[in-house]
Amino acid sequence: MNTKKCLVLLFSAMLTLTALAEGNLGAHNFIIWANGGVTNYVGSIPNATSQLGGGGGLGLGYEWRDQIFLLQTGLGFRYAQSGFKCDYMVYEVPQCTDSEGDALTYQYLERGRKDQYTQLTAQIPLLVGAHFSYFYFLGGAKINIDVMRKAEVKANYATQGVYDILIDPLANMNNHRFYTNVPLSTTNKSSLKANIAASLEIGAEFNLGETRSGDTFMRVAAFADFNMLDDRKTSSSSMLRMGNVPRMNVDREDMMKYVSQQDYLNSSTAENAIRQLYAGVKLTVLFSTDVKYGCVVCQGGYPSRRDLRRGSRIQH
């Protein structure tokens, strides 16, 4: 199933459940949340390892609650950083010819490469769950849309020539375009990439007190969001476009362009899908509006469903 179909299904489900909540009895809560935690990319990239990062988010929304059942949606924004690290990699351009007409293989040596991603993501949760005494859980999906994603790539490069007639490669000869330890960097930006994350939230709820408009609650929870779709941008480009490399006509300013002109998530370097995990701690404050409660005076002396939930009886 592609991204567009998933988004349509989630939006439809969110509108349907919200409409059902509006037409039924229960507690209607306005919610504000903040979260923070670690981020990491899960997937396989040759010679590269994912690096733990961090992030934080804020949001507001609506929660419908009928006895133990919970339904929650809203809008939030998350800022996060994470990336990849590659200690050593070799790229080759075969069948080259040097200035004297000799055949060689031109090699790019990549050392200490780091790809760091900075993201600002809009999130639309659609979560359902239950509440038992002081504990609760929520699970479901979140629509993630990258409002901004920036990739900063930094590495040190060297070039050398491998000749069939020589035992060792030729290196550190600038006049033959064999360079040593050239620091290079580039920045790529993209936006409006959508993904869908599976989400789970488990925690405790505390009543902060009663106001004239209703109760105020606070929740403390552990959560995890895991993207279900590939975080890579669809691309058939490799880290090195060998057909576009001029034979022995590459100077040090062009090395990054040819060797790592694209970051890992914007190339076909990854062998499998790359998905992001975001997990941490979440704080939520709920403000109850106390509307649409049906009268259930006949049920054990409780004046309303609101008081039935609180456990207070009519005093006779």
N, C-alpha and C positions, 0 to 999 in steps of 0.2 A: 504494500500500500504506500503511495507516495505522500509527500508532505501536504499537498493541497487537500487530498481526501481526508487525511487525519485531522487537519485543522477544521474542515467543514463538520466532521462528525463530533468533534469536541465542542465547537460552538453550538451546534444543535442540541447536544446533551445538556450543556450549561443553561441554555435558554429554556429548555423543557423543564428541568429540575427547579429552576428559579421560579417559573410560572406555577409549578405545583406547590412550591413553598408559599407563594403569595396567596394561593387560594385555600390554604389549610390553616388550622389552628397551630399555635406554637409561639416560641419566643423569637423575636427578630432582633439581631444584635449587629451593631456597628463595630468593626474590629480594626485595630492598628497593630502592625507587627514589625519587628526588627530581628534580623538574624545575622550570624557570622559563622565562618568556618573555614575549612580547607577545600581546595579544588585540585583535581588531578585528571589527566587524560588517560584513558584506558584503551590500549591498542598496541599494535606492533609496527615499529619503524626500524629498519636495519641500522644497527650500530648506535641507535639513539635510545635514551631512556627518558621517561616523563619525570618532570620536576614538580614537587608539591608547591602549591601556591595558596593564596588566601583570598577571601572576599567577604562582602557584607551587603545586606539588602534592607530596604524599607518598603512598606506597603500598607494599603488600607483596603477594606472590603466589607462584605456582608456575610453573616452566618445565620441560617435558620436552624432552629433547635426545637424538636418535639419530643419531650421526655428524654430518652437516651440517644435519639437519632440526631446526627449533625450533617449539615450541608453547607459548604463554604466556597465562596468565589471572591474575586477582587482584582486588584491591579497592583503590582509591585515592580521595583527596579533593583537590580543587583549589579554591583561592581566587583569584578574579580580579575585575578592575575594567575597565570600558570604557564607551563611551557615544556620544552624538551631540551635535552643536552646530548651532544654528540662529541666524544673525545677525539675520534680520528676517523677519517673517511678518505678514500681515494677515488677520483673520477678520471677516466681515461678517454682520450681522443686518438684512435688508432690511425694508421696510414697517413701520417703527416710527413712533411718534407722540410728539412731545415734550409738555412740560407746557402748551404753548399750543395744542396741536392741530395743529401743522405736521408734515408727513410728512418722514421722514429715513431714511437708512441708518446704523445704529449700527456703528462699526468698533472692533475691538480690535487694537491694534498691539503685536506681540510682538518684543522685542529681547533679544539676548544670551542666548538660551535654551540651557541645558545639561541633558541627561538623562544621569545617571551611574548605571550598573548595578553592583551588588556581588553576586557570586554565590559560594555554597559548593556545590560540585557533587560528588556521588559518582560514581565512574567504575568500570566493570567492563570491562576489556579482553579481547578475544578476538583474539589475534594469532598469525600463522604466519610463518615465515621460514626463513632459512638462514644458516649460519656458514661462512666461508671463511678459513682461517688467522687473521689478526688482525681481519678485518672481518666484519660481520654486517648483516642487515637484518630488519625485522619489519613486517608490514603486516596490515591487517584492519579491525576495527570496535571501537568503544567505546560502551557504553551509558552515557549521561550522565543523571543525575537531579539536578535542582536541589533540594537540601535547603533552600536559602534563596536567594531573589533579591529584592533591594531596589532600587527605582528612586527616585532623588532628582532632582527637577525644580526648576530655579531659572530665573527670568527676570524681566525688567522689562517692565511693561505700561503702555500709555496707551490712552485711549479718545477718540474724537472723533465728531462728527456731520457727515454729508455731506447737504447740502440741494440739491435741484434748482434752487432760486431763488438760491443763493449760488455764487460762483466757488470760494472756498476753504472747506474744512471748518472747523467750529467746534471749538476745542480749548482745554484749560487753563481750563475753567470748571466748578469743582467743584459749584456750585449747580445745574448742568444735567447732572451726572454725567459730565463730560468731564475725565478725570484725566490727569496727566502723570508718567511714570517712577515707577510703583508697583512696588516689589520684592515678589515673591510666590514661594512655594515650597511643594512638597508631597512626600510620600513614599508610595509604594505598595509593598506586599510581596506576594509570592506564593511558592509552594513546590511541590515534587513534580511539576515539569514534566519529562517525559522527552524525550530526543533520542538520536539515533544518529550518531556521528561516524566518518567515514573517517579512518584513522590510518596514518601512515608513519613509520618510525624507521630511520635509517641511521647506523652508527657503527663504533667499534673496540673490541676486547675485549683485556684484559690479564690474565694469570695473576698473582695476588698471592701465590701460594704454596700449599703443600700442608699440610693438617692430618691428624690421625688419622681424621677423618670424611670427608675428601675435599678437593677443590681449592676455592679461593676466587678468584673472578674479579671484575673491575671493567669496566664498559662506559661509554664516553663517546659520546654520540650527538646528532645533530640530529633533531628530530621536528616533525611538524605534524598537528594534529587539525582537521577541518573538518566542522561539523554538516551532515548531509544533510537534515534536516527543518527546517521553518520555526520560528524562535525566537519568533515572535509568538504571543501567546495568542489563541486563536480569539475574535474579537470583531467585531461589526458597528458598534461605537460609533465615532463620529468625534471629532475633537478639540473640536468645537463642536456641541452638540445644539441646533440652532436652534429646534426646536419647543418646547423647555422654557425658553427664555429669556423672562422676563417683559418686556413692552414698556416700556422706559424705567424699569424697576424693578430695576436691577442696581447695587449699590453696590460699592465697591472691595474689600470682603471676599469678594464672590461672584465676582469676575472669574476667579480661577484655577479655581474650580469649573466654570464654564461654558466657558472657553476651553481650558484644558489639564487637565481633570480626570483624564486618563489619560496615562501615559507613552507613548512611541512604540511600544514592543513590546506594549502593552496596548490598542492602538487600530487603526483601519483607515487611519491616515494613510499608512503605507508602501504604495507602489504594487505592489511585488512582495515575494516572500519575503525575510526577513532571516535570515542564517545567520552563525554565529560561527566565526572562525578563531583558533586558538591554536597558536603555534609558538615553539620555543626550543631549549634544551639540556637533556638528560636524563642523569643519572648513575644507574647501576644496579650493585648488588653482588649476586653470586650465590654461594650456599653449596651445594656439591654434597653430596648424601647418599650417593652411590655405592651404590645398591641395584639389584637385578635386572640384573646383568650376566651374560650367558651366556658360558660357557667356549669359547674359540676357540683353544686351545693349538695346534691343528693348523694354524692360519693363520700360518705364518712365525715360530713361536716366541713369539707374544704370549700371555700367560697369561689375559687376559680382555679383554672389549670396552673396559673402562675403560682398560687399558694400551694397547690398540690405538689409542684416541683420543689418548692422551698420546704415543704413539710410543716406548714403552719395551719392550724385549724381555727375555725370560728369559735370564739369564746361565748358560751351561753350563760 
